[in-house]
Amino acid sequence: MTGITVHTIRNAVEIANTRMATLEEELNRADSQLGDGDTGVMLSRVLGKFSETDISTSPDVGGALQMLARAAAATTGSSLGTLFMTALLAIGKKTKGMASVPWSDLSDLLQAALEAMIQRGGASLGDKTVLDAIHAVAMATQGVDDQAHIATKASHAADQALISFQGKPCKIGRARMFADKSIGIDDPGMLGFVRLVNALAAGR
């Protein structure tokens, strides 16, 4: 069974970049309730840069992810963008020299990205950030080696994480200063991750 390849990543980038055409405004609205209102703009810019990056020249998955990490670093200096870059570097290191990565490795790779992001950003699980949604997807896909099953489990887990944290306060970042106000509002980083996971799971 074909695993995760450079071609897989390229397709994922195109799906995510296309989804940003309608997602950018939604994320900006969500962010404007507690932040600067630019999460959608930032993510759209990063994914647009990814789409322009020719990762087909990379002989392996790790190299392709490192190319995207460098593209992210050159495109944004935001905290979410920095975490995005950190995650790509962590997974890229784990997949260096691998032309194809088994789908069963995805959960462990997400966990490696999660640990790197926690170390870099200082947030913890339960703070109501993108980390919580990534953790949910990593746990739901553990031991699964079929792409279609992973897509279904990942999408469901991401949706459930968003729902479960909506009624909780934000505990880190600017939003923590408005903890009570943040109850009932989606964290924009988590919202963006969930929407893109759904798009990737649906293949569009």
C-alpha positions in Angstrom: 0.0 0.0 0.0 1.4 3.4 -1.0 2.4 5.5 2.0 2.9 9.3 2.4 5.2 10.6 -0.4 6.3 13.9 -1.8 3.4 13.6 -4.2 1.0 13.1 -1.3 2.3 16.2 0.4 2.0 18.2 -2.8 -1.6 17.2 -3.2 -2.3 18.1 0.4 -0.8 21.6 -0.1 -3.0 22.2 -3.1 -6.1 21.1 -1.3 -5.3 23.3 1.7 -4.4 26.3 -0.4 -7.7 26.0 -2.4 -9.7 25.7 0.9 -8.2 29.0 2.1 -10.2 30.9 -0.6 -13.3 30.5 1.6 -11.6 29.8 5.0 -9.5 33.0 5.2 -12.5 35.3 6.0 -13.9 32.8 8.6 -10.6 32.7 10.4 -10.1 36.4 10.4 -13.6 36.8 11.9 -12.8 34.3 14.6 -9.5 36.0 15.4 -11.0 39.5 15.5 -13.1 38.5 18.5 -10.0 38.2 20.7 -7.0 39.0 18.6 -5.7 41.0 15.7 -8.1 39.4 13.1 -5.3 38.3 10.8 -5.1 34.5 11.3 -6.8 33.9 8.0 -4.5 36.3 6.2 -1.4 34.7 7.7 -2.4 31.2 6.9 -3.5 32.0 3.4 -0.1 33.7 2.8 1.8 30.7 4.1 -0.2 28.1 2.2 0.1 30.3 -0.9 3.9 30.2 -0.5 3.8 26.5 -0.1 1.9 26.1 -3.3 4.6 28.1 -5.1 7.4 26.0 -3.6 8.5 23.2 -5.9 9.0 20.3 -3.5 9.1 17.8 -6.4 12.9 18.3 -6.5 13.2 16.7 -3.1 14.1 13.0 -3.2 12.4 12.3 0.1 9.5 13.3 2.4 11.8 14.8 5.0 13.5 17.1 2.5 10.1 18.3 1.1 8.9 19.2 4.6 12.0 21.1 5.4 11.6 23.0 2.2 8.1 24.0 3.3 9.4 24.9 6.8 11.8 27.3 5.2 9.0 28.8 3.1 7.0 29.3 6.2 9.9 31.0 8.0 10.3 33.4 5.0 6.6 34.2 4.8 5.5 35.0 8.4 6.9 35.8 11.8 3.6 35.3 13.7 3.4 32.9 16.6 1.1 30.5 14.8 3.3 30.6 11.7 6.4 29.9 13.9 4.6 26.8 15.4 3.7 25.7 11.9 7.4 25.9 10.9 8.4 24.1 14.0 6.0 21.2 13.3 7.3 20.8 9.8 10.9 20.7 10.9 10.1 18.1 13.6 8.3 15.8 11.1 10.9 16.5 8.5 13.7 15.4 10.8 11.8 12.1 11.5 11.3 11.4 7.8 14.7 12.4 6.4 15.8 9.9 3.7 12.3 8.3 3.5 10.8 8.3 0.0 7.6 6.8 1.4 6.3 7.0 5.0 3.8 4.3 6.2 0.4 5.8 7.1 0.7 3.9 10.4 3.5 6.4 11.3 1.3 9.4 11.0 0.2 9.4 14.6 3.8 9.3 15.9 4.8 12.0 13.5 2.0 14.3 14.8 3.1 13.5 18.3 6.6 14.5 17.5 5.4 17.7 16.0 3.2 18.3 19.0 6.1 17.9 21.5 8.3 20.3 19.4 5.5 22.9 19.3 4.9 22.7 23.1 8.6 23.2 23.7 8.9 26.1 21.3 5.6 27.9 22.1 5.2 27.3 25.8 1.6 26.3 25.6 0.2 23.1 27.2 -2.5 20.7 26.3 -5.8 22.0 27.6 -4.9 25.6 27.0 -7.4 25.7 24.1 -5.0 26.1 21.2 -4.2 24.2 18.0 -2.2 21.8 20.1 -5.4 20.3 21.5 -6.8 19.5 18.1 -3.5 18.0 16.9 -3.4 15.8 20.0 -6.9 14.6 19.3 -6.0 13.6 15.8 -2.8 11.9 16.8 -4.6 9.9 19.4 -7.5 8.9 17.1 -5.2 7.7 14.3 -2.8 5.7 16.5 -2.3 2.2 15.1 -4.3 3.0 11.9 -2.5 2.1 8.6 -5.2 2.8 6.0 -5.4 6.2 4.4 -9.2 6.3 4.2 -9.7 5.2 7.8 -7.2 7.8 8.9 -9.1 10.5 7.0 -12.4 9.5 8.7 -10.9 9.2 12.2 -8.9 12.4 11.9 -11.8 14.5 10.7 -14.1 13.2 13.4 -11.5 13.7 16.2 -10.7 17.2 15.0 -14.4 18.2 15.0 -14.9 16.8 18.4 -11.9 18.7 19.8 -13.3 21.9 18.4 -16.7 21.3 20.0 -15.3 20.2 23.4 -13.1 23.2 23.7 -15.6 25.8 22.5 -17.2 26.1 26.0 -13.8 26.5 27.7 -11.7 29.6 28.3 -8.4 30.3 26.5 -5.5 30.0 28.8 -2.6 31.4 26.8 -1.8 34.2 24.4 -3.7 37.5 24.2 -7.0 35.7 24.6 -6.1 34.7 28.1 -6.7 38.3 29.2 -10.3 37.9 28.1 -10.8 34.4 29.5 -14.5 34.7 30.2 -15.2 36.3 26.8 -13.3 33.5 25.1 -15.9 30.9 26.3 -18.1 30.0 23.5 -15.6 31.2 20.9 -13.4 29.0 18.8 -9.7 29.4 19.0 -8.7 30.6 15.5 -5.6 28.4 15.3 -7.6 25.3 16.3 -10.4 26.3 14.0 -8.0 26.6 11.0 -6.5 23.2 11.7 -9.8 21.5 12.0 -11.2 23.0 8.8 -8.1 22.0 6.9 -8.1 18.5 8.3 -11.8 18.2 7.1 -10.7 19.5 3.7 -7.9 17.0 3.4 -10.1 14.1 4.6 -12.7 15.0 2.0 -10.0 15.4 -0.7 -11.1 18.9 -1.5 
